[in-house]
Amino acid sequence: MAFLADSLARIKPSATIAVTNKARELKAAGRDVIGLGAGEPDFDTPENIKEAGIRAIREGKTKYTAVDGIPELKAAIAAKFKRENNLTYAPNQITVGTGGKQVLYNALMATLNPGDEVIIPAPYWVSYPEIVALAGATPVEVVGPQESGYKIAPSALEAAITPKTKWLILNSPSNPTGAGYTRAELRAIADVLLRHPHVWIMTDDMYEHLVFDGFEFSTIAEVEPRLYDRTLTVNGVSKAYAMTGWRIGYAGGPAHLIKAIGTIQSQSTSNPSSISQWAAVEALNGPQDFIATNREVFRKRRDLVVSMLNQAKGIVCPNPEGAFYVFPSCAGTIGLTSAGGASITDDESFVTALLEEEGVAVVQGSAFGLAPHFRISYATSTEALEEACTRIQRFCGNLR
Ligand SMILES: Cc1ncc(COP(=O)(O)O)c(C=O)c1O
């Protein structure tokens, strides 16, 4: 009898975490490595939010809480949904988890049976297909090609829907591409979904606040209120509030689904950290002005990275609407040989040679479902980005 569960054979470890670990190892061994693999802001959590966490500890708010969130945080989340998304959710329609990742995980675990299909636009965040597979269901990829700004065509969505489709996962702005769906594009997606009432929508709005050049963020339940009853609107404080380590994510959705998510959570982690929940109350209710300041820093970095990458031989880098990622194509480098003698046969050999020869850690596009590409997270200092892009230019310039 095998010791490990069969379900483990269906999934693989996160490629982004693997790259980050490899970069960390090389650094520890004394190599000069610039890590552009991790998806977290380099900014510190704002002081008022940290203070709220410290206050919670001092005031003894350190005990178990309601499994799916303290009432104060649910109220702050309801106010956020109303204020920013024009969505009304009652407290029993809101769940709080240990990061958006846990909320997405619990929602999929609570709803998927073997044989169910989940439509995942590619390129996708690495965890979606893995969680779906862990639940015993089948991920169905629909590719949004580079020529379409990495967004899926409504006709492609329609063609992928079968009687077994349970969910469509939307993620805008996207990890890994930064692509953001406009209101009109979501409208067209919604029109398809209205024709298929058995399909639910899980929208991952984690990068809502990181949009540039006047792009207006929209979320599908607001664009089409007739989809409200079958949409789970997922969000969190990790990215916008530089709170990745605090582990707070949340969702709004139909009460029966929210209850099922809570049931799963009650038999695994129980409540998210009480201290982090109080810090998240302050994040959502407190001053929001630093978000715009951070956004501007990210925009400048995006401009720098896009411009420098497009000057690298064989690289084509579109200008994304949001998040803190770019997802250039390295198709023009395939078939060439690096200065160090490595054959570039695909995006994986490209990123491996880049790390070994120039000490720049990026993640291969194949991990996100589209090759030959690679993802750069530009949530790191401008100096490091400049140096990293100079090295990428040199690496590509030396390919023969
Ligand atoms: C698209 C997307 N969704 C969800 C998450 C999960 O974020 P967290 O669990 O920190 O809330 C991430 C983090 O990288 C992400 O990129």
The ligand as an ORCA input file, in Angstrom:
! r2SCAN-3c Opt
* xyz 0 1
  C      -3.954     35.752     -8.801
  C      -3.699     35.476     -7.374
  N      -4.712     35.037     -6.617
  C      -4.556     34.764     -5.324
  C      -3.342     34.916     -4.704
  C      -3.251     34.569     -3.268
  O      -2.952     35.625     -2.460
  P      -3.050     35.509     -0.887
  O      -3.240     34.089     -0.532
  O      -1.772     36.068     -0.369
  O      -4.235     36.339     -0.493
  C      -2.243     35.351     -5.442
  C      -0.910     35.461     -4.845
  O       0.113     35.375     -5.458
  C      -2.439     35.655     -6.813
  O      -1.429     36.090     -7.580
*
